[in-house]
């Protein structure tokens, strides 16, 4: 049986609103609501699967085998849009081939945009990427000004759904909360005038708690974004980094997009991070009595 945490949508939010403890149910499947926009985020860990360091892999066929496992998850869950981090685009140490293009071809995504943030000839070519089954009206990528040794950034696209939705996949610095805060401030400054619905997802390397000075809650409030049950953290069934149990990978959405479903796919150990899935849709209008 496929193991995952299913964290239902509007019903679970209503439970949390009246002060009851949000419960995490186990279920072998998440049913996609009609008309929902399904999104997923996954840190690919350079295509190494569960191997602790990709330097331990030499054979390109092993990287392809690991990416085939990711493709199986994408084919099964069928997200409309996928945000990828640590996505390889031709690093010699990761098989020397384009992991993003390979994954898109194996899982049936015709719309692809990739942004290399680490791009050193003969050594590294990797970053963030986005796959979409929906048309992209525009796409671009950016690398943050605030950086450590391992450069981070984002990929942004305008996805044609029932209306245009701005989707951003990002990867923040892992080492310093102050650097993550500076990166979020950069992104917030570029998006503060955006009037269209927005989804921001990826590896934030951050917790929601005020004790984490990365500013995740500040960033969400600044752009009018919401997370599913942000009060749930370590031990709440929503951990996305099994090594520590932390909730590092997030899907944030504009208030005009309700969470109709949310899941952490804990049974799919295709990386050192857990795939995170959400179904988003417009709230139904109230029916007059």
N, C-alpha and C positions, 0 to 999 in steps of 0.2 A: 504493500500500500504506500502511495506517495505521501511523505510526511511534510506537513507544512503548517504554519499558523494561519488560520483564516480569521480575519478580523473584520467582521461584516461592516456594511456601510452605514446608511442613515439610521437603522435601528440601534446599532451600537452607540452611535453618537447621541441618540436620545437617552439611552441608559446612562451614559456618562453625565448628561446634562442635569439629571435629577439626583445626582450625588451617589448613585450606586457604583460599585466597583466594576470597571470594565472587565469582561471575561474574554478569554481567548479560547476559541473552540478548535478542535482538530477535525479536519474533514479531508477526504481524498480529492476533492475537486472544488474549484471556485466557479460558480455559474456566472456567465457574463450577462449582465442586464441588457435588454434591448436598447439600442441607440447609444450605448456607452462608448467613451473613448478609453481604450485600454492602453496603459503605458507601463513600461518596465525599466528599471535601472539595474545595472550589473557592473561591478568592477571585474574585468576579465583576468586580472593578475597576469598579464602578458601571455595568456594562453597556456599557462603551465598547469592548470587544473589544481590538484591538491598537493603537488610537489612543493616543498617549502621554498625553493629558489629555482628560478628558471635556468640559472647557470648549470644546474644539474642535468638539464636536458640538452642533448646534442642533435638528436634525430628530428628533422622537420616533420616526419610522419607522426611523432608523438604529439607535437603541437596541433597538427590537423586532427588527430584523434580526440584531443581535449576540446577543440572547437566544434567537432561533430557532436559532442555531448551537449554543448551549449545550444547548438542548432536544434537538437531534439527538444530541449526545453522551449525554445521559441516556437517551434512548430506545434507543440502541444498546447501552449497557452495562448498563442496567436496575438501578442500585443500589436497594436497599431503602430506604436512608436517605441523605440528602444534607445536608451542612453547608455553608452559604454565608456568606461574609464580604463586606464592602463591598456589601451587598445593599440596593438602593434601594427605598424604600417611598413615594415621592412627592415627591422633591426637584425643585424647578423646573428646576434645571440639568441634570437627568438625564431629561428628557422629561416630567416632572410626571405620572408614573403609577407604579403599584405593580409593580416588576419581579418581586418574589417571587410575587405572585399570577399574573402573566402567565406566568412560567416554569412554575409548578405546573400551570396549565391546559394549556399547550402540551406538557408532558411526562407528564401523566397521574398527578399526585400529589394524592391527596385529603386528606392530612393535612399541614397547614401551620402553623408557628408562627414568628413574626418578632419581633425585639426591636430597636427603634431606639435606638442609643446616641448618635448625633448627631441631635438633634431640636430644631431652631431654626425656628420658624414663618417661612415665606416664604423659607427658605434651604436647610435640610438636613433630611432624614428618611431615615436609613439606618443599617444595623447588621448584626447576624448573623441568620440564619434557618435553619430546618430543614424539609426536605420528607421525607415518609415515605409509602411504600405500605403499611406495616404500621400497625395501630392504635396510637395514642398513649394511654397510660393517664393521663398527666399531662404538663404542659409549663409552662415558665416561662422568664423571661429575667432577666439581671442585668447591671448596669453596674459596672465596677470602681471602687473608691474612689480608687486610685492612677491618676492621669490626666495626660496632656499636653493640648495644645489639641484634638486629635482624639480624642474619647472612644471607648474600646474596652470590650468586654464579652463576654457569652456567651449562648447559648440552650441550654436543657436540656430533655430529654424522656425519659419512660419509654416505651420501645418494646416492644410485645408481639411477641415472637419465639416460640421454643419455651419461653422463659421471659422474664421481664421483664429488659430490659437498659437501663441508664441511658446515654443518649447525650448528649454535650456538644459543641457546636460553638463555638469561641472565636476571638477575634481579639485579639492582644496588641499593645502599643505598638511602633511601629517605630523610635522615636528613641533610647531609652535602655535598656540592659540592666538597670539597677537598677530601672527602672519595670516591666519585664516580670517580674522576679523578685518584686516586690511583688504584682503581679497574680496570678501563679501561687500565691503564698503565700495570698492571699485565697481563691482557688478551692479549694486543698487543704484549708484550714480548714473550708470548708463541706461538703466531700465525705469527710472523714476517717473518718466513721462509716458510710459507705455499704457495705452487705454484698453488694449485687447486682452482677453483672458490669457492667463499665463500658467505654465507648468514649469517648475524648476526642480530638477532631480539629479541625483548622483551621489558620489562619495564625498560627504561633507567633512569626514573625520571629526565630527562634532556631536556632542549630546545637546539636548534641549535645555538642560539644567542651567540655572544661573551660575553654578559653580564652574561651568565650562565657559571661559571668557571669549569663545570664538564668535559669539554674537548671532547664533542661529535664530533665536527668538526675535532679536532685534531686526534681523534681515527680513524675516517673514512679515513682521508687523509693518516695516517700512514699505514693502511692496504689496501689502494686502493679501498675503498668502496664508494658507492654513495647512497644517499637517494632520494626518489621521492620528488621533489619540496621542498627542505629544507628551502627555503625562506618563505614558508607558515607556519604560527604559529597560535597564538591565534587569532580567528576571521576569519581564512582562510578556515574554513570548514574541517580542519583536526584534530581538538582537539580530544584527546582520553581519557581525564579525565573530565567528565562533571561537577564535583564539582567546578573546577576552569577554565575549558575551555582549559587547557594546552595540548600541544602535547608532551606527555611523553613516548609513545610507538612508536617504530621505526622499520622499516625493512630496513636494509642496504645490498647492494649486490655488488659484484665485478663488475668492469667496463665491463667485458666480458658478463655480464648478464643484458640485457636491461629490463626496466620496460614496459611491454606490457599492464598492467592494475594495478590500485591501488584503494582501497576503504576503507573508515572507515564506519563500519556497525553501524551507530548511532541509528538505529531503534531497534537493538538487545540489550536491556538493561538487559543483563544476569549477569552483574557484575558492580562494580563501575568504571571499565575501559571499553572502547569500543573495540571490536574486529577489528583488522587491517588485511587487505587482500592484497596480491600482486601476480600478474602473471609475471613471469620472463622467458625470452627466449633469445637465442642467436640472436644478430642483424643479419638481412638478409644481405648477401653480396651485394655490389653495382653492378648494371648492367651496363656494358660498353655501351656507346652510339654507 
